[in-house]
């Protein structure tokens, strides 16, 4: 059997930039084992499988896999899959909204514009947070090879994917990081987290912050542009009072270190509710033999 298949670059309007996600449309004939095998074969940070919805109010159901495991939610796969579904005519926005069903439940998406000018935004699932212990913070610093900001203490942020989030002193230090991925894998598995997202404030107006996301335990040493990682950074910034009061909207950049620069738009409400968005472009379209 053959399945409609797209590769979508997310958080960019330029092909071969941003973060690619493989999207398998009409995936009803595939079981979990087959989905995991395909995700391992694509070797992208995530591969998604589009299925008919089960929950009332959902437009479609999405299963999301890394090369090693299934995730209950992920950011750039949510946006890239919505782009592929809209492009293929498999769903139509209702009042500018789509609803995705996935492992964490229903995720609302906002659709602005159409075609090459379309912007997509997802609402981050509610987050739970926990401060890292002093010992785990020291281990994090050993993995990264730099000190992190202890005043804004590193947090374990659970939004479906679970990220350890920390801030470093400046963008130059962030871009120079060469983490110990073997040590990171053990650290992530012990804490039960997806990976580590680290950020620094930009000194210029190109963007507010720069982000890097590492997920060695998932077989992805560095995720080029990570939606859930950036959402978790937004939660961190709100929790630590690093954002001004009221509704805040800012730009983040990511992916420069892996040659796949991307740009995200993040909004944080007074109550801490987070939306993450950007543009998408399809770079591969065809059929997958299964």
N, C-alpha and C positions, 0 to 999 in steps of 0.2 A: 504493500500500500504506500501511496505517496501523500505527503502532507505539505500544504502551503507554508512557506518558510521565508522569513525576513531577518536581516540584521539591521538594527537601527542604532545610529549613533545619538546619544542622549547628552543634553546640556551643551549643544552646539548647533549651529545652522550650517556647518561646513563638514562635508564627508571626511572621514578618516581622522576626526578629532573627537573630543568628548569621550564618552564611555559606551562601547558597543554592548548590545544585548541581542541574543538570538531569540526569535519569537516563532514558535511553532503554532500555527493556526489550526483549528479543527482537530484537536489532539485526542478526541474521544477514543480512538483505537489503541492508545498507548497506555501501558500500565506503569506503575512506579519504577520498576526495574528498567524498563525501556527509556523512560524519561531521564533517569540518572545516567544511563549509558550515553544518551545523546548529549547531555550536559557535560559529561566527562570528555566526550569527543570534540565538542566545539571548543572546550578549554577556555571559554570566556568566563568572566567573573560570575555572570548569571545567564541562564537560559530559561525561558518561560514557555508554558504550555497553556493555550487558551481552550477553555471548556465551557459548555452551557452552564448558566447559573443554577444554583440550588436554592439560594436564599431569596426571599421576596424583596423586591426593590433593586436587585443587582442586575447589571447589564451583561455581565460575563463573569466567569470564574477563572482565576489564574493560579497555577502552581509554579513555584520559583525554585530553581536548583542552582547551586554552585557546582563546581566540578566534583565535590565530595559529599554534599548533603542538600536536603531540602530546607528552605527558609519559609517562615510563616509570612514574611513581608520583606520587601526591599524597595528602595526608592527609585533608582534609575530603571530597573526592570518594569516598575509600575508605569512610569511615564512612557518608556519605549514601547511597551506592549499596547498601551492606549493609543499611541500614534499609529502603530501597525494596524490595529483594529479599526480605527477611524479611516485610515487610508484604504483599507480593503472593503469598507462599507459594511463591516460586521456589527456596528453599533452606531447609534445616532445620539448626540448629546440632547438632553432634555433641559431646557433653560440654561444651557451652557454647562451642564453637569453630566458626569458619568459616575457610576458606582461599580467598583470592583469588589468582587468577593475573593478572599484569599484566606490564608491560615489564621490571621488575626481577626477575621470577620470582614465587615464592610468598610471599604476605604473610599472616601469621596474624592473625586477629581474635578477640577475646574478647567474648562476649555475656553481659551480666548483666541479669536481669529480663526483662520483656516489656511490650508495649503502651506506654503513655505513660511508664512507669517504666523502660523499657529503656535501658541504657547500653552503648555500644560502644567498644572499644579496639583500636587497631592496634599491631602491633609495628613500630617503625621499622626499615627496612632498614639493614644495616651501613653505617656512615659512614666516609668518608675525609676528611681535613682537611689544610688547608695554610694557613699564616700569610700574610696579605697583606704585600706589600712596603711599605716606607716611603712610596714614591711613590703606591701605590694607596690606602694609608690616608689620605694627604693629599687625594687625589681624592675618596674617600668622604666626608671631612669637608666638602669643598667642596660636594658634592652635597646633603648633609644640612643644611649651614649651621651646624653645631655641632661641637665637639670630641668625640671618642669616647674611651673608656677605653683608654689605651695600655698600662697595666699588664696588663690582660687583652686581649691584642692581637687585633684583628679576624681572623676565620678565614673561609676558603672551605670550606664544609661540603657534601659531596656525599652525598645520601641517595636519589639518583634525580633529583629536582629538586636544584639546586645553589644554596645561599644564601650570600651574604656576611653574616656575623653580627657585630654589634658591640653594646657596651653604652654607654649615655649616663648622665649623672650622676643624673638623677631623673625621675620620671614627668611632672612639669610640663613639663620640657624636651622629653621624648619626645612628649607630646601636642601641643606647639606646633610640631613640625617641619613645614616646608613644602618638601619636597625639590625640586630642579631635575630634573624628570622627563626633559627632553630630554637633559641631561647623563647622567642615570642610565641611560637606554637605551643610549647609546654605551658607557658603563662596563661594563654587564652583557654586552653583545655582545662586547666586547673580551676580557673575562675568561671568557666562556662560562658565565655563571651565569644562573639563573632570575630572581633578584632579590636584594633586600636586606632582611634582618630585623633590627630594632633593638629592644632591650629596656631596661627600667630596673626597679630594685627598688621595690616599693611600700613606703610608710612606714606602712601600716596593715594590718589583718588580713583585708581583703576578699579579697586574693590575694597570692601571693608576688611575682609580676612582672606588668608590663604589656608587651605586645608590639605592634609595628606591622610590617607586611610590604609591601614595594613591589616591583612587577614590571613596570616600564614597557616592557621589551623584549617582554613577553608580551601587551601591550595591556591590562594591568590595573595602573593606577597604584597603587592600594592594595587589597590583598586583605583583606576584612573580618576574617576569623578563619581563620588558616592553620595547618593541621595539620602539614605538613612543615616550615614555618617554625618553629613552636614545638618540634618535635622537634629541629631543628638548633640552636635556642637551648639545649635541654637538653644536647645534645652539647657545645656551647661551655662551658656552666656546669660540666659534669663535667670536661672537659679542663683548664680553668683552675683547678680546685679551689675553685669557688664554691659547691659543695654539701657538706653534711656527709657523713662516711663512711657506708657501708652503704646499704640500700635507702631511697630518698628518694621521697616522694610530695608533690607541690605543686600549687597552683592557679595558672592564668594567666588573665588577662583580655585581650581584644582587641576592636577594632571600634568603640570609642566615637567615634572621629573621623569615621566614616562612618555613624553612626546605626544600627549593627547590632551592638550589644554581645553578646559571646559569652563563654563560660567553658569552659576546658579543664582536664582533670585529667591531669597528667604524672607518670609514675613513672620513676625512673632506678635501675638495679641497681648493685651494687658494681663490676660489670664494665663499666659504661657502657651496658648495654642499655636502650633507651628504649621506653616505651609511652605513647601519647597517646589520650585518650578524652573522651567527653562524651555528651550526649543529642542527639536529632534529632526533627524534626517535619515531616510532609508538609504543604505549603501549596498545591500544585497537583497535580491528578490528571486525566488525560484521555488523548487519543490524538493523535499527531503524524502528519500526512499527509506522506508522503515520496515 
